[in-house]
């Protein structure tokens, strides 16, 4: 086994690992964005319901 035989194989494995990591990161970012959007939506709904309730008490 010479160094020239080992090199390319290790390099392609490294590239495959990097690709897998990148795919996981993009998937994670997608989940974070979706979660953030859901939280924002939930916050807006809660805020609106609180505002409506407080306005109802004022009247």
GIMOCOR-V909788 format. One record per pair of residues at least 12 apart in sequence whose C-alpha atoms are under 10 Angstrom apart, sorted by the first residue. I is the first residue (numbers start at 1). J is the second residue. D is the distance in whole Angstrom. If there is no record, write none. Layout:
BEGIN
I;J;D  I;J;D
END
This chain:
BEGIN
none
END
